[in-house]
Amino acid sequence: MKKLCVSILFIAALCLNGYAGQVQHFAELGDFRLDSGEVIRDCKVGYRTFGHLNANRSNAIIYPSWFGGTSEHLGKLIGGPEKLVDSTGFFIIAFDAFGNGVSSSPSNSIRQPGDKFPVFTIHDMVRAQYEILTQKMNIDHLHAAIGGSMGSFQVFEWLVSYPQFIDKAIPYVCSPRMTSYERLILNFQLDLIEAGIAAEMPQDTLLKLLEMFTAITGRTPEYLVKEISREEFPGYISRFDKVAPTIFTPANKASQIRAMLTHDISRNFKGSLEKAGESICAEVAIIVSASDHIVRPEPALELAKYMNWRITILDNNCGHLAIGCEMDRCVKIVNEFLRE
């Protein structure tokens, strides 16, 4: 009977641990002042947690969301040893970034809806997360930070803004600042959104164009030619015909694009990536994609070489989504680094 009770408790603990990641939490920050001096009224930041915080609060890891991503999306990459981030023995906090439709955004703000919502930066996202950790969760140090794409921008910003706060960092498909190529891509999308809204284009049509552009830049031509045959193409293209989302709306996309356009961790170091890197105290391992057409790897590689960081270059034809094409390899890299 005693063994049965222990087994039941063990199973219950596992279920509770899994269930924790299904719960959407919100931290209320009141009126949150941005770097610009503007204020997000009734500011809230969404997050989900996975695993358990240990007694001395030394096992916390943050995982900020990518462009358009949510903490729910991140949860699919967190869990057991087969996941990108194994939560066993760790306490993972997946953050919803401003503008994703979960945290404060143009689409869900009651007092500042739509174009009344203030322009925010990647640094603003990070300052809000810092406030939540230190003032709401009583966490004053992190074992690690991990993030991909726009999530990596937040990780890099963490490293220069709070250099003593984090022991390890894993930015993937990452960049410490925008190149001209990314800025061209982002400006195209922003202009398309603004023109579409001004012309009162139906949101589902605008979304379709944006999603098609993302498909063009997200993968390589070689990948699409190989994976989608001429016969399969009609079915493939039909996938872009869908109802516009109520969460990550075009206005929300525009708000995060504006934040990414200003991303540059060297801005307070006279434009020097080397000087920015010298301020970083954490041990860092980067993962980049050689074929990435959305976040070019050159700035991250330049910074990593200055700092003698660990570098993994994924050399496949999957573009910005290269992690998914070499998931087993990346799982091993990430979890071994976190546990060293």
N, C-alpha and C positions, 0 to 999 in steps of 0.2 A: 504493500500500500504506500509505503514511504517513497519507493522508487517511482511509483505511478504519479504521486503528487509532485515529485521533483521534475518528472518529465513534462507534466502539464504546465508547471511554472516555467520551464525552459521554453516550451512551445509558445506560451503566452508572451514571454519576453521577446521572442523572435517576431511574433506577430505585431507586438506593440512597437518594436523598433522599425518594422516596415511601414506600419501605419503612420508613424510620426512624419515621414516624408510626404504623406498624402494630405497633410493638414497645411492649409495656407494661413500663414501668420502675417500680421501687419504691425509695424512699429509706427506709432504716431509721433511726429516730430514737431507738431505745431506749425508755426510760421518759420520756414527754413530759408535763411538768407544765403543767396548764391554768390559766387565770385564776382558777378557783375554788379552786385548791390541790390538786384531785384529779389523778390521773395516768393517762394512757393507757399501759398496759403493752405493751411490744413494739410501739411505735407505728410504723406505716408509712404513707407517702403515695405514691400512684400518680401517674405523669405520663407523657406522651409528648412527643417533640420533633419539630420540623419545621424544615427549612432547616439552615443552618450558622452557628455562632458565628464571628464575625470575629476577626482577630488581637488587636485591643485590647478585645474583649468588650463592645462598645458597641451591639450590634444586637439585644439580647435583648428579647423581649416575652412577658409572661405572660398566660395566658388561663384563669382559674379556671372551674370547672364550675358550671352552674346547678342548681337543685333537682332531684335525681334524675339529673342528667346525669353523664356520665363523660368522660374524656379521649378515649375512642373516639368519642363523639358529637361532641365539639368538632372532632375531626379532619375531619369532613365539611364543616366551614366554613372549613378552612385549606387552602391550596394555591396555585393559580395566580391570575392577575389576575381571574378570574371568581368567586373565592371571597370570602367576607366579609373574611377576612384573607389577603392575598397574602403568602406566606412568602418570595417572591423577595427576596434580600438581607437577610433577617431570620432570627433564630433564635427560634422560637416554642416556649414551654413550656406545654403544656396540663396543668393540675393537676386531679387528682381530689380533691374536698373530703371531709373527714371525713364519715362516715355514708352515703356513696353506694354502699357495698358493695364497692368496690375498695380505697380507703384504709381505715384502721382504722374499724370500724363495729360496731354491735351484732351483726350477722349473721356476721361473720368473725373476731371476737376469740375466741381460745382461752381466755385467762385472765379475760376480762370479757364473757362473752356476754350477749345480751339485755338485760334490765333492770339487769344489773350494770355495763353500760358507762357511763362517766361522762358527765355533761352537758357539752357544749362550746359555744363561741361562734363567731361569725364571726371575731372577733379571734384566737381560737385557731387557726383555719384559716390565717389570714394569718401568724401567728408561725411556724407550721410551714413554710410556703412560704419565708419569709424565711430560716429556718435552712437549708433545702435549698439555696437560691441561694447564700448566703454561705459555708456550711461544706462543702457537698457538691459544688457546681458552680464555686466560686470566681468568682461573679458578684457584683459589689458595686454595680452600677447597672443600671437598666433603661431602655431606650428608651421603652417604653410598657407599659401594662396595658389589657386590654380584657375585658369580661365582661357577660353579660346576666342579668337577673333576680337570683337569688342570687349569680351570678358578679359582678354589678355591686355587690352589697353588699360583696363581698370587695375589689373595686377601690376603693370609697370608703374602706373600712377601711385599705387600703394607704396611701391618700393622706394620712390624718391620723396614722397610726402611724409611717410612714417617709417624711415629706414631702420629703426631699432625694433619695430613692432613684429616683424615677420622673420622666421628662421629660414624658411625654404620657399621657393616659388617656381611654378611650372607654367609659364605662358606658352600656349601652343597656337599654331597658325597665327603668328603674333607679330606685333611691331611696336617699337617705342615711340614712333612718330610716323606721320603720313608722308608718303612720297608724292610726287606730281601725278603719278599714275592713279593712285587711290583717290586723290583729290579730284581728278577728272571724272572718275567713276561716280564718286559721291555727289559732285556738282551736277552731273547729268541726271541722277535720280531726283535730287532736290528740285532742279528746274522742271523736271517732268511733273512732279507732284504739285508744285506751285502753279504751273500752267494748267494742269488738269483741274485743280480746285477752282482756279479763276474762271475756267471755261465751263464750270459746273458739269464736268465729266462724271458719269455714274461711277461710284466707288468700285464696283466690281470690274469695270473696264480699266480703270486706272490701276487697280491691283493686278489685273492680268498682264498689263504691259510691264509693270515693275517685276512681277514674278518671272516673266519671260527673260527680262534683262538679267536677273539674278541667275537664271539657268544658263544663259550664255556665258557669263563671267565666272560662275561658281565651279564649273567643270571645264576641262580642256576640250578642244575640238576632237582630239584623238579619242577621248573617253566617249563622247556622244556618238561618234561614227561607229565605234566598236560595240557599244552597248545598245544602241537604238537603230534597228534596221529600217530600211525604207518602208517595209511592210508594217512595222510597228509604229511608225511616226504618227499616223492619224490618231491612234489611241493616246500616244504621248502628248501631243499638242492639245488634245481635248481636256487634259488634266488641269490646264490653266483656266478653264471656264468654271468658275466657282463663285459662290456668294461672298461678297466682301466681309472680312471679319469685323466683329464689333470690338475686339481687343486691340490688335495691332493694326490700327487704321492708317491710311496715308498720312494723316496729320501727326500721328505718333512716329511713323517712320521718319518724317521730316525732322522731328525734334531730336531723334537720336543721330540722324545724319549730321545735323548742325553740331552736335557734340563731338562726333568723330572728326569732323573737319578741322577742329582746333586741337586735336590730340597731338601733343609733342612734349615729351618729358624733359627735353633739353631747353625749354623756353625760359627757365629760371637759371640756366647755366650758359648764357650767351650763345645758345645754339650748338653747344658742344655736347655730343653724345658721350664722349669720353669723360668729360667732367661730370655729367649726370650719372654715369656708371660708377664713378669713384665715390659717389655719395651713398651707394647701395651697400647694405651690410649683409643681406640675405645670400644664402647659397642658391644659385639659380640654374635650372636646366631648361633650355628652350627646345621646342619642337616646331620646325617650319616645313613648309611644302615647297619644293623647288618649282612646281608648276602652278603655284598660287597666283590667280589673276585678280583676286579681291584684296588680299593683304600680302603685299610683296615681302619676301624674306630678307631683302638686303639690309634694312636698318637693324633688324634683330641680330643678324649675323655679324654686322659691324660692331655692335655693342657687345655681343658675346665674346668676340675675339679680343676686344680691349680688355675685358674682364676675366678672360680665361674660363668662361662658363662652359657647362656641358652643352653640346650641340647635337641634335638629331635632325638630319635632313631626310625627309620622306621623298623619295624619287620615284613617284608613280604618276599616272596620267589623270589623277582624280582632283587636281586643282585644290581649291580651298577646302574641299571635303576629304582631303587625303587621309585624315585620321581614321575615318570609317573604313577605308580600304586597307588599312594596316592596323586594325584595332587590337589584335592579339599582341603585336609588337609594342604598341603604345601603352597598353595595359601593363605590360611587364616593366617598361621604362618608368612610368608614372609611379606605380606602387612600390617598386624597389627603391626609387629615390625618396619617397615619402617615409620609408621605414629604415633608411640607413642611419 
